Amino acid sequence: MEWTAVIAEWIGWGIFFLIIFIGIILNFLGLFGNWLFLLAIGTVAAMSGFEHFGILTIISILALAIVGEIVEALASGVGAAKFGGGKGAMAASVVGCILGAIAGTPLIPIPLIGTLIGACIGAFAGATLYEYKHQEKELEDAMKVGFGAALGKVGGLFAKSLIGFIILAIAAWTY
């Protein structure tokens, strides 16, 4: 192999591992880390003629990335339900999570952290407001449901991150 090809290969693997590192961080912030894993691993697979990662590996990673998104999206609602909230509180926590993430991004000008904090506050606020207004619970009881929603959001982030590490383990195993 010519020296320029060796350098190009090292640069390519360096970029690959940088993308993986960024993906790990993004997962902990509730963003699209697993999709970066899929992109990086899929690119290596395609560039190597599927010598390094097979099509079954890519399909498995795609399925896990989808599962990770679903788990993260539903976690705040499940948390609200575990703390006494109904289906409405579950839906309100998911909506609050999305709106909170959108609002938190510009309001807390720390890159990505504002999105995460906003999502947790939004999940809390959505579930709390729903329970207080529509279920006519006492504020303290409504806040317990909101706390469950926020806790569920954090749990969802960790679950999604765990799925990300499973994706990386599958990639390492099938390399």
C-alpha positions as semicolon CSV with decimal commas, in nm:
position;residue;x (nm);y (nm);z (nm)
1;M;0,000;0,000;0,000
2;E;0,132;0,340;-0,091
3;W;0,211;0,581;0,194
4;T;-0,062;0,825;0,085
5;A;-0,317;0,545;0,106
6;V;-0,197;0,456;0,456
7;I;-0,229;0,820;0,565
8;A;-0,575;0,843;0,409
9;E;-0,682;0,527;0,591
10;W;-0,557;0,662;0,925
11;I;-0,737;0,990;0,866
12;G;-1,055;0,800;0,776
13;W;-1,042;0,593;1,095
14;G;-0,966;0,908;1,294
15;I;-1,279;1,071;1,156
16;F;-1,475;0,753;1,227
17;F;-1,373;0,749;1,594
18;L;-1,434;1,124;1,629
19;I;-1,789;1,074;1,501
20;I;-1,838;0,786;1,746
21;F;-1,714;1,004;2,035
22;I;-1,946;1,288;1,934
23;G;-2,233;1,038;1,908
24;I;-2,175;0,920;2,265
25;I;-2,194;1,278;2,392
26;L;-2,504;1,352;2,184
27;N;-2,683;1,046;2,323
28;F;-2,632;1,164;2,680
29;L;-2,785;1,496;2,576
30;G;-3,088;1,333;2,420
31;L;-2,985;1,403;2,064
32;F;-2,912;1,188;1,759
33;G;-2,598;0,998;1,863
34;N;-2,723;0,656;1,757
35;W;-2,793;0,792;1,409
36;L;-2,432;0,913;1,390
37;F;-2,321;0,562;1,481
38;L;-2,533;0,424;1,198
39;L;-2,393;0,682;0,957
40;A;-2,030;0,615;1,051
41;I;-2,062;0,236;1,053
42;G;-2,269;0,236;0,735
43;T;-2,011;0,452;0,560
44;V;-1,727;0,219;0,659
45;A;-1,935;-0,079;0,548
46;A;-2,009;0,074;0,209
47;M;-1,653;0,192;0,154
48;S;-1,515;-0,153;0,237
49;G;-1,766;-0,335;0,018
50;F;-1,933;-0,462;0,337
51;E;-1,612;-0,642;0,431
52;H;-1,596;-0,483;0,777
53;F;-1,964;-0,461;0,867
54;G;-2,226;-0,673;0,696
55;I;-2,573;-0,576;0,587
56;L;-2,723;-0,766;0,885
57;T;-2,513;-0,549;1,118
58;I;-2,641;-0,233;0,948
59;I;-3,003;-0,352;0,971
60;S;-2,955;-0,439;1,341
61;I;-2,807;-0,098;1,414
62;L;-3,091;0,074;1,229
63;A;-3,347;-0,121;1,432
64;L;-3,171;-0,039;1,758
65;A;-3,149;0,331;1,668
66;I;-3,524;0,334;1,610
67;V;-3,588;0,152;1,938
68;G;-3,364;0,403;2,118
69;E;-3,568;0,696;1,987
70;I;-3,896;0,530;2,083
71;V;-3,774;0,447;2,434
72;E;-3,646;0,800;2,488
73;A;-3,966;0,958;2,355
74;L;-4,195;0,748;2,574
75;A;-3,985;0,751;2,891
76;S;-4,116;1,079;3,032
77;G;-4,473;0,960;2,985
78;V;-4,398;0,631;3,158
79;G;-4,233;0,821;3,443
80;A;-4,542;1,038;3,479
81;A;-4,763;0,728;3,489
82;K;-4,544;0,558;3,751
83;F;-4,593;0,860;3,978
84;G;-4,971;0,854;3,949
85;G;-5,037;1,038;3,623
86;G;-5,293;0,927;3,371
87;K;-5,271;0,897;2,993
88;G;-5,325;1,270;2,957
89;A;-5,026;1,342;3,183
90;M;-4,819;1,101;2,976
91;A;-4,908;1,282;2,655
92;A;-4,861;1,624;2,817
93;S;-4,516;1,525;2,943
94;V;-4,406;1,418;2,595
95;V;-4,539;1,740;2,442
96;G;-4,383;1,942;2,724
97;C;-4,054;1,763;2,670
98;I;-4,048;1,858;2,302
99;L;-4,156;2,217;2,365
100;G;-3,912;2,248;2,655
101;A;-3,624;2,127;2,441
102;I;-3,712;2,382;2,173
103;A;-3,747;2,665;2,429
104;G;-3,443;2,561;2,633
105;T;-3,207;2,572;2,339
106;P;-3,203;2,953;2,300
107;L;-3,294;3,036;2,663
108;I;-3,001;2,849;2,816
109;P;-2,717;2,945;2,582
110;I;-2,490;2,654;2,670
111;P;-2,474;2,438;2,358
112;L;-2,684;2,123;2,393
113;I;-2,717;2,159;2,771
114;G;-3,001;2,408;2,723
115;T;-3,185;2,153;2,511
116;L;-3,147;1,882;2,777
117;I;-3,248;2,106;3,068
118;G;-3,539;2,245;2,867
119;A;-3,662;1,894;2,785
120;C;-3,658;1,788;3,150
121;I;-3,829;2,109;3,266
122;G;-4,082;2,076;2,984
123;A;-4,165;1,716;3,079
124;F;-4,210;1,825;3,440
125;A;-4,422;2,128;3,347
126;G;-4,639;1,942;3,096
127;A;-4,731;1,662;3,334
128;T;-4,771;1,893;3,632
129;L;-4,996;2,139;3,449
130;Y;-5,210;1,863;3,305
131;E;-5,265;1,696;3,640
132;Y;-5,329;2,027;3,817
133;K;-5,565;2,175;3,558
134;H;-5,743;1,877;3,405
135;Q;-5,733;1,620;3,683
136;E;-5,777;1,886;3,952
137;K;-5,509;1,736;4,172
138;E;-5,350;1,935;4,450
139;L;-5,037;2,116;4,336
140;E;-4,811;1,891;4,544
141;D;-4,961;1,574;4,393
142;A;-4,945;1,721;4,043
143;M;-4,579;1,810;4,099
144;K;-4,506;1,449;4,199
145;V;-4,637;1,339;3,860
146;G;-4,425;1,610;3,697
147;F;-4,121;1,489;3,888
148;G;-4,189;1,139;3,760
149;A;-4,203;1,272;3,405
150;A;-3,870;1,454;3,444
151;L;-3,716;1,147;3,606
152;G;-3,850;0,935;3,321
153;K;-3,687;1,171;3,070
154;V;-3,350;1,127;3,241
155;G;-3,405;0,750;3,248
156;G;-3,489;0,762;2,877
157;L;-3,162;0,940;2,806
158;F;-2,969;0,671;2,987
159;A;-3,165;0,393;2,815
160;K;-3,097;0,549;2,474
161;S;-2,730;0,583;2,565
162;L;-2,720;0,218;2,673
163;I;-2,869;0,120;2,338
164;G;-2,594;0,328;2,177
165;F;-2,330;0,127;2,362
166;I;-2,502;-0,194;2,249
167;I;-2,479;-0,062;1,892
168;L;-2,107;-0,002;1,940
169;A;-2,060;-0,348;2,089
170;I;-2,235;-0,506;1,792
171;A;-2,017;-0,305;1,555
172;A;-1,700;-0,409;1,738
173;W;-1,810;-0,773;1,745
174;T;-1,893;-0,783;1,373
175;Y;-1,590;-0,588;1,254
